[in-house]
Amino acid sequence: MLHTIENDHLICSISSNGAEIRSLKHKSTGTEYIWQIDNEVWGSSAPVLFPAIGKIKDDKVLHKGKAYLMPKHGIIRYNDALHFEQQSASQCTFTLVSSEETLAQYPYTFLFTVAFELTEQRLLMTYHIENKDSEPMPFACGGHTAYACPLDQHTALSDYVIEFPKSIDLKADTLGASGLLSHHKSDIESKNGVLPLSNTLFNDDALIFSNIDYNWVRLRKKEDKKGVVVRFKDYPHLALWSKPAADYVCIEPWLGLPDKEDESIEMTQKTTLKTIAPHSSFSIAIETEIE
């Protein structure tokens, strides 16, 4: 089922299945900014990642000697058990409370809410995570939104760029053949803080930039100054990804990383997770601005 929020400028549709954004349109122009699912290319549009990001080593985590099967990207994606609530015409939330089903995958009691709000020409997506357990709760979370790069006979993927706030040497962590994070880094060619997109840029899967010191990027056509700005304060990592030659690019702020090839499967020994103290909460947001 799709739920809709809107204001004077934007209208946004979000699926009850996994709280995935399915559409973000500008009312006056009708322009669609979210990639429209094509199952022959990719069957998602904006997975919500929690409490894991990417592939889990051995597809399981270990806690106090017990194994828990953890799916790729965690337990929100594809989940139909989220409770929907509409706060206003421009605001809504999706909430998952830990249950017997989640405890079979993730050994902590929690409350997870993703809130969506439209303000002016911006969509704010905020994760609220509450540890209701009696012990510290390790987790990762992040976004995976696919932004549309419309292609036609006059427009190629190479007409789009990702603009960074400053000129930097881009070195990307890479995924191995196992789908786990390798120790290899790739030099990614950019100029003056601008990364051109191409049909081959993601041939080796996602580009993962770890321990970043910037908090926004802009997706735009290379001849334009404006486009879509994604802001991600307090996220230490950023991934960019697309299926090769597809007409979208995922901009993915990450709090945590996929498991490394030599990662421990013990939950408390995973190296990039954040921890929430017992009976405490944490919030972090991703903002999309249509310029």
Secondary structure as the mmCIF struct_conf table of DSSP 4:
data_model
#
loop_
_struct_conf.conf_type_id
_struct_conf.id
_struct_conf.beg_label_comp_id
_struct_conf.beg_label_asym_id
_struct_conf.beg_label_seq_id
_struct_conf.end_label_comp_id
_struct_conf.end_label_asym_id
_struct_conf.end_label_seq_id
STRN STRN1 LEU A 2 GLU A 6
BEND BEND1 ASP A 8 HIS A 9
STRN STRN2 LEU A 10 SER A 15
TURN_TY1_P TURN_TY1_P1 SER A 16 ALA A 19
STRN STRN3 ILE A 21 HIS A 26
TURN_TY1_P TURN_TY1_P2 LYS A 27 THR A 29
STRN STRN4 GLU A 32 GLU A 32
STRN STRN5 ILE A 34 ILE A 34
HELX_LH_PP_P HELX_LH_PP_P1 TRP A 35 ILE A 37
STRN STRN6 ASP A 38 ASP A 38
TURN_TY1_P TURN_TY1_P3 ASN A 39 VAL A 41
STRN STRN7 TRP A 42 TRP A 42
BEND BEND2 GLY A 43 GLY A 43
BEND BEND3 SER A 45 SER A 45
HELX_LH_PP_P HELX_LH_PP_P2 PRO A 47 VAL A 48
STRN STRN8 LEU A 49 PHE A 50
BEND BEND4 PRO A 51 PRO A 51
BEND BEND5 GLY A 54 GLY A 54
HELX_LH_PP_P HELX_LH_PP_P3 LYS A 55 ILE A 56
HELX_RH_3T_P HELX_RH_3T_P1 LYS A 57 ASP A 59
STRN STRN9 LYS A 60 HIS A 63
TURN_TY1_P TURN_TY1_P4 LYS A 64 GLY A 65
STRN STRN10 LYS A 66 LEU A 69
TURN_TY1_P TURN_TY1_P5 LYS A 72 HIS A 73
STRN STRN11 GLY A 74 GLY A 74
BEND BEND6 ILE A 75 ILE A 76
TURN_TY1_P TURN_TY1_P6 ARG A 77 TYR A 78
HELX_LH_PP_P HELX_LH_PP_P4 LEU A 82 LEU A 82
STRN STRN12 HIS A 83 SER A 88
TURN_TY1_P TURN_TY1_P7 ALA A 89 SER A 90
STRN STRN13 GLN A 91 VAL A 97
HELX_RH_AL_P HELX_RH_AL_P1 GLU A 100 LEU A 103
TURN_TY1_P TURN_TY1_P8 ALA A 104 GLN A 105
BEND BEND7 TYR A 106 TYR A 106
BEND BEND8 TYR A 108 TYR A 108
STRN STRN14 PHE A 110 THR A 119
TURN_TY1_P TURN_TY1_P9 GLU A 120 GLN A 121
STRN STRN15 ARG A 122 ASN A 131
BEND BEND9 ASP A 133 GLU A 135
STRN STRN16 MET A 137 PHE A 139
STRN STRN17 CYS A 141 GLY A 142
STRN STRN18 THR A 145 ALA A 148
STRN STRN19 ASP A 152 ASP A 152
TURN_TY1_P TURN_TY1_P10 GLN A 153 HIS A 154
STRN STRN20 THR A 155 THR A 155
HELX_RH_3T_P HELX_RH_3T_P2 LEU A 157 ASP A 159
STRN STRN21 TYR A 160 GLU A 163
BEND BEND10 PRO A 165 LYS A 166
STRN STRN22 LEU A 170 LEU A 175
TURN_TY1_P TURN_TY1_P11 ALA A 177 SER A 178
BEND BEND11 GLY A 179 LEU A 180
STRN STRN23 LEU A 181 ILE A 188
STRN STRN24 LYS A 191 LYS A 191
TURN_TY1_P TURN_TY1_P12 ASN A 192 GLY A 193
STRN STRN25 VAL A 194 PRO A 196
TURN_TY1_P TURN_TY1_P13 ASN A 199 ASP A 204
BEND BEND12 ASP A 205 ASP A 205
STRN STRN26 LEU A 207 PHE A 209
BEND BEND13 ASN A 211 ASN A 211
STRN STRN27 TRP A 216 LYS A 221
TURN_TY1_P TURN_TY1_P14 LYS A 222 GLU A 223
BEND BEND14 LYS A 225 LYS A 225
STRN STRN28 VAL A 228 ARG A 231
TURN_TY1_P TURN_TY1_P15 LYS A 233 ASP A 234
STRN STRN29 HIS A 237 TRP A 241
TURN_TY1_P TURN_TY1_P16 PRO A 244 ALA A 245
BEND BEND15 ASP A 247 ASP A 247
STRN STRN30 TYR A 248 LEU A 255
BEND BEND16 GLY A 256 GLY A 256
HELX_LH_PP_P HELX_LH_PP_P5 PRO A 258 ASP A 259
STRN STRN31 LYS A 260 LYS A 260
TURN_TY1_P TURN_TY1_P17 GLU A 261 ASP A 262
BEND BEND17 ILE A 265 ILE A 265
STRN STRN32 GLU A 266 GLU A 266
HELX_RH_3T_P HELX_RH_3T_P3 MET A 267 GLN A 269
TURN_TY1_P TURN_TY1_P18 THR A 271 THR A 272
STRN STRN33 LYS A 274 ILE A 276
TURN_TY1_P TURN_TY1_P19 PRO A 278 HIS A 279
STRN STRN34 SER A 281 ILE A 290
#
